[in-house]
Amino acid sequence: MTSTTIDPPAEPPASRGGDADDLSAFGYDQQLHRSLGKFASFAAGFSFVSILTTIFQLFGLGFGFGGPAFFWTWPLVYAGQFLVALCFAEIAARYPISGAIYQWSRRMGGEVIGWFGGWFMMIAQVVTAAAAAIALQVVLPSVWTGFQIIGDDPTLTSTSGAANAVLLGSILVVIVTAINCVGVAWMSRVNSIGVTCELVGVVAVVLALFTHAKRGPDVVFDTGIPGQQPGYIWAFIVSGLMAAYVMVGFGSAGELAEETRNPRRVAPRTIRMALTVSAVGGGLMLLGALMAAPTLDEELATGGLPYVLDSVLGSFWGKVLLCDVAVAILICTLAIQTACSRLMFSMARDGRLPFSRALSHVNKRTGTPIAPAILIGVLCIAILVVNVGNSAIFATLASVCIILIYLAYLAVTGPMLYRRLRGWPRGEVAVDSEGRKLFTLGRFGVVVNLLAVLYGALMVANLSWPRAEVFDPAGEMPILRWAGPICIAITVVVGIACFPRGRAHPKPVELTR
């Protein structure tokens, strides 16, 4: 028999009881408090996607480029992301460890790919959290003018609007940071209540839109505003950015694996469920908005979903819904910061970040890594300040961070496909601590994995393409159209400079074969 170094065992013996013993098989002690159930795990992924927040913000983007037929980009992006979710679900059953993207990419692709997968995701999540927090400026001043604390122009592109956005966003970041520091139990309560409110809000919006429909569902075959149809395929591809921006973050259930009871069974299911529920709810919102919109013209492209809801619900109920959107923004920001703090904790625990000892410390009373939450909060506020100087740069950063998320996903699915073509998982059957079979792609694994990689690569190309209308709509800074490739290059170069030269801890165990 020969000795070889391989990953820690993916399946613990059925006789080993308890999730803590399961975690110890990978070389980690149970430090985080394991208290999350099925709904809390689902809520982590659903609130990251947060369709009530993102569709509210981005409907005009999709419609403005592709007209009503942009609706079809939604199921197409869902189909591609569901392939990725299936891969994530399979690997989540085998590696239920915090810092999912980092841990999964490391165990599939090795130390370098694993570190860059975590690096891309960590940067993207910090920027995404800041982008989510700034959305309060779009909502709160419309509910009550008293929320416009600085100046009197609430428009994000104005000086007073940008400054007020930073103030409201910073207050929100402080609140979610405090919730994360108190402990995962409080985070779970706030998140679960918020997700329930968001689900109720989504149902209410869908019902309001469909009961006020002015046209039939065949509107989705209309390719756009008259006179703007030539070369529609390119307009359609660009309009797909809206769906691509929305349907990310569904893997957050994996980030909280060490705080979830029976994560090998729960996380794979909630990863798929969070994406699917978001896709169904979001699709109905898009269809309802197109059917209920007063007009299908530039006014809809500019006003987006708020314009439709204002005409359907009127002032009072419109403000009630805006309050629900504000709650959705809060839990979205909370979910993103929570996922990022667990990723940072996981990388620091392996000695992969500067000040790893401080960042990997878990407060014994709260069972929470407090230092990462505080650091992320500080970084988010620093990024928010950019919006005061130039909102176009901030919008570009928010767009680029989505590219980094897709690259992080590829850091998992790409090496996973390579390993699969070399025989992984070698006919092994994944089981939980009680010996029950877990989710697996089985004989469809290669096909699903291959399609997931192809989809991810095409989406990165689409998101990165240097389009002035996306990255520099005002035409004031032509360099911004190249923001995608430039930011990716900078992130890689900085990543190379920061890459830790030693091996991650714990080291892979020695097994005989």
N, C-alpha and C positions, 0 to 999 in steps of 0.2 A: 504494500500500500504506500502511496506517496502522499506527502504533506503539501498542501497548497493554501494560500490565503484567499479567503472569499468573504463575502459580506456576512454579518451576523445573521443567525438563522431567522428566516422569515416567518416560520411557524413554530411556536413553542409546543412542547409536548402537551397532549391533552390533559395529562395528570397535573400540570402546574396550574394552580388555582389563582385567580385574581389578576386584575389588570396591572398591579404594581409588579408582580412576578413576571408578567408578560414583558413589561418595559425593561426589567433588569436583564432580559435575554439580549438586549441590544447594548448593554453596558451602562445604562442610566438608572439613577435612583429616582424614586417617585418624590418629587419636590413640589410640584404644582398640585393644587387641591382638585381632586377628581370628583366633580359634582354635577356635571352637565348631562342632561338626558337627551332624548331624541329631538324634542321640539327646540331646545336650546341650540343643539347642533345644527338643525335645519335653519334656525333663525340667523346663525352666524353667516351662512352663505347667502341667504335671501336678502339680508339687510345690507351686505356688501354690494350686491347687484342693485338693490333699491330702485325698482322700476318707477315708483311714484316720483322719486327725485330725478332720475336720469332722463326719463321720457318727458317729464315736465320741462326739463332744460333743453333737450336735444331734438324734440320733434321737428322744430323749424329747420334744423340742419338737414335732416333727411328729406323732408318735403321740398325744401328750397332747391336741392340739387336734382331730385328725381321725380317730383310731382307725386300724385297718389300711388303710382305703381311702385314707389320705393318700398311700399309695404312688403313686397316679396323678398326684400333683402333680409327681413326679420326671420322668417323660417329658414332661409338659407344659412344665415349665421348661426342660428340655433342648431341646425343639423351638424355644422362643422364643430361647434363647441361641444355638442353632445358626444361626438367621437372622442374629444379630448377628455370630457368628463368620465367616459367609460374607462379610459386608460387610467385616469386618476383614481377611480373607484377600485380598480383591480389592485393598484399599488398601495392604496390606503389600507386595504385589508391585510397586506403583508407587512407594511411599515407604519404602524400607528404611533408616530412620533411628532412632537411639536416642531414647527419650522418645516412644514411638509415639503414645499418646493425644493428647499435646500437639501433636506434629508433624502428625498426621492431621487433628485438629480445626482446627488453624491453617490448613492448606492447603485444607481444604474450606470453612471458615466465616470465615476472616479472623483478625486479630490478637486481637480481644476474645474471641471464642468459643474460639479456640485457647488463650489464656491461662487462661480459666476451666476449660476441659477439663482442662488440666494441674494447675491449682490444686485442683480437686475430687479428682482422682486422687491427688495427692501427699498431701493430708491424710488421705484414706481409707486409703492404704497404710501410713502411719505408725501409725495407730490399729489397723489390721488386724494389723500385725507385733506390736504390743504384746499384742493379744488372743490371737494364736497362741502367743506366748511364755508367757503366763500359764497356758496349758493344761497345762504341765508339772506344775502342782500337782495336777491331776486324776489324773495317771499315776504319777509317781515315788514318792510316799509309799505308794502301793498296791503297788509293787514291793518296796520296802524302807523300813521305818519310819525308818531313818537319814536319809532325805531330808527328813523333817520336822524341820528344824533349829531352827525357832522354835516353841516351845510343843508341844502334843500333840494338838491338834484340826486335822486336815487339811482340814476343810470350808472351801470358798472364802469362805463368808459369815461365818465366825468370825474373830475378831481375829487369832489366831495363824495360821490358815489363809491369810488375806489377806496377812499380813506375810511368811509363808514363800513364798507365790506370787510376791510382788514380788522376793524374794531369788533364787529359782530362775529366774524370768523375766529378771531383770537379768543373771545369770550367762550365760544363753543368749544374750541380746542382745550381750554383750561377746564371746562366742565367734564368733557369726556376723559381727559387725563386724570382728573380726580376720581372719576368712577372706576377707571382701570386700576388706580392705585389702591382703592378700598378693597378690591378683591373680585374674583371671578363670579362669585355668587351674586353680588350687586350688579355687575356687568350683565350677567345672564338675565336677571329680573328686568332691568331697564330695557335690554335688547328684546326680550320676549314680549313685554308690554308694547314696545314700539312696533315690532313686527305685526302684532295683532292689530294695532291701529292702522298700520299701512295696508294690511290685507283687507280690512273693512273699507278703507279709503279707496282701494283699487276696485272693489266690488261696487261701491257707490258711484265711482266715476264711470265705470262700464255701463251700469244701469241707466245713469243720467244721459249718457251719450246715445245709447241705443233707443231710449224712449223719446229722444228728440231728433231722430234721424231725418234728414232732408233728402236723402238719396239712398239707393240700394247698395248692397255689398259689391256690385259690379264696378264701383268706383275705383277699385284697386287695379283695374286694367287700363285706367287713364294714365298715359305716359307723361303728362305734364301740362304746364301752362301753354296755351296756344302760341306758336312761334318759337318754342324752345325745345322742340323734339329732335332736330337733326343730331346724329351721333349719339342716340339715346343710350346705347350700351355703356358709354363712358360715364354719362351722367348717373346711370344706375349703379355703376361700380363705386363712384364717389359717394352716392347716397347711402351705400352700405356701411360707411364709417359710423353712422349713427348707431346701428345695431352692434357694431364691433366695439364701440365705446361703452355700451351698456352691459353686454353679457360677458362680464369678467368678474372674478372674485368668488365664483361658486365653490372653489376648492377650500374656502376658509374653514369648513368643518374639519379638514385635515390638519389645519394649523392648531386647532384646539384638541387634538387627539389625546394628549396627556391629561386633559381635564374632563374628558368624556368617558362615561361608563360604557364598557364593552365597545371601544372604538372600532375594533376590527369589523364588527357587524353594523354599527350605527353610521360611521363616517361614509362608507361607500354608498349607502342608501341616501343619506342626506345631501351628498354632493350632487347626485343625479336629480334628486327632488328639488333642491334649491334652484337649479338651472331650469328645470322643466316648468315648475310653478311660475317662475319669473317669465319664461317664454310665453306661456299660455295667457297669463294676466296682461303682459305687455302687448301681445298680439291683439287681444280684444280691445285694449285701450287705443291702439293705433287705428284699428278698423272702425271703432266707434267714433273716433275723432274725425276721420275722413268722411264718415256718413253724416255727422252732425254739424260739420263746419258750415258757417253761414255762406262762405265763398271758398272757391279753390283757386286763389290767386296770390299775388304778392303779399297781401295783408295776412294770409295764413302762414306764409313762409316767414314773415317778420314776427308775427304775434305768437305763432306756435300753439301749443296746447292751452296755455292760459287764455288766449284769445277765444278759443272754442268754448272753454268752460265758462268764461265770462258771459258769453252770449246764451249759453244753455242754462246756467244756474242763477245768474243774476248776482248782485253785489253781496247779499248776506251769505248765501250758501257758498258762494265763491270764496269768501273769506274763511268760512269754516273749513273748506277743503284746503286752503292755503295753510291753515294751522296744522292740518294733518300732514301736509308736505313738509312743514318745518320739523315735525316729529320724525318724519322719514329721513330728513337731512341729519338730524341728531344721531339716530341709530346707525345711519350709513357711516358717518364719521367715526362713531364709536367702534363699529365692526372693523373698519379698515385699520384704525390704530391698534386694536386688540390683536388682529392678525399680524401686523407688522411687529408688535412688541414680542410676540411668541417666536417669530422668525428670527428677530435679533437675539433673543434669549438663547435659542437653539444654536445659532452660529457662535455666539460668545461662549456657550457651554463647551463647545468643541475647540475653543481657543482660536477662532477664526477672525476675530475682530479686535481692534485696539481697545484697551481697557476691558478686556474680556471678563476679568474677575468681578468687576463692579456690575457689568451688564448681565452677567449670568447669576447674580445673587438673587435669591428668592426670599422674600419676607416670610418668616415662619408663621406669623399670625394671619396674614391675608392669603398666603400661598400664591403671591403674585410677584413677578419680576418688575419692581417699581422703576428702577433706573432706565430701562428701555422706554417705558411709557413716557417718562419725563423728557428724555432726550428727543423722542419723536415729536412730542408737543412743542418743544423749543424749535425744532427744525421746521415744523409746519408753520409756526408763526413767522419765522424768518422768510419762508417762501411766500407767505401771504403778503409781506411788505413789498415784494416785487410788483404786485398789482398796482400800487400807488404810482410808481414811476412809469409803468407801461403795461396796460392790461393786455395788449397783443402778445407780449412776451409771456405773460402768465398763461394765457390761453394756449399758446404754443407749447409751453412746458406741460400743461395738462394733457395735451394731445400726444406728446412724445412719450409720456409715462405709460400710455396704453401700449405703445410699441414694445416697451421694456417688459410689460406683463406677458405679451405674446412670445417674446424671446425667452422669458423664464419658463413658460409652458413648453416651448420647444426643447429646452434644456432637460426636460423630463421625458417627453414623448420621443425625441430623437434617439438618445441613448437606450431608451426602453426598446425601441424597434431593433436597434443593433443587437442588444442582448437577446431579444426574442428570436432573431434570425440565427443566432448561435445556440439556440436550444432552450433559453430561459422560458418558462420556469421548470423545464425538464420533467414534465409530467407530475410535478408535486401538486398536492391538493391543499389549498389554504384552509386552515381551521382556526377557530377561536380557542380560548383557554378551556372551553368545555368540549372541544373536539368536534364542533359543528362546522360543516363546510361553509366557506365564505364565497363572496362574489368573485367570479373569474370569467374572462372572455373565452376561455377554452379554445376550440379550434378556429374561432373567428378572430383570435387575437392579432395575427399578422395583418389581416386585411383592415381591421378597425384601426390598428396602430399606424399602418402605412397611410391610410386616408387622413388620420389626425395630423400626421407630420406634414403631408402635402397641403392640407388646409392651413395649418399654422404658418408655413413658409409663404404661401400666397397672401395671407392676411398681413404678414409683416411687410411684404412688398407693397401692398395696397396702402397700408397705413403710412409707410415711409415715403411714398412717391412725392416728389417736390411739386406740390400744387399751390399756386399763389392764392387761389380762392379758399383754401383750407387754412394755410399757415400765415398768409399775409393778405387778408381780404381788403384792407384799406390801401394796399400798394405802397405803404410808406417805408417798409424795410424788406427789400427783395431777398436779403440773406435769409430771412425767416422761412422761405419756402423750402430751403435745404435743412431745416431744423431737424428733421428725422435722422438722416444720415450723419449730420454733424454731432448731434447729441448722443447717438449710439457710439460713434467713434470716441467721443470724449469719455463716455461711461466705461468703455472697454479699456482705454488708456489709463484712466484713473484706477480702474479695477486691477490692471496689471501692476501698477505701482503699489497698490495696497494689499496685493495678494500675499497671504502669510506663507512663508517658505516651508514651515514644518508640517508634519502630518496632523490631520485633525484627530481629536480625541473624542470618544475612545477609538483605539485602533481596531481594525477588523480582526476578528478572532481567528485562531488557527484551528482548522478542522481537517480531518483526514477523509479521503474519498477512496 
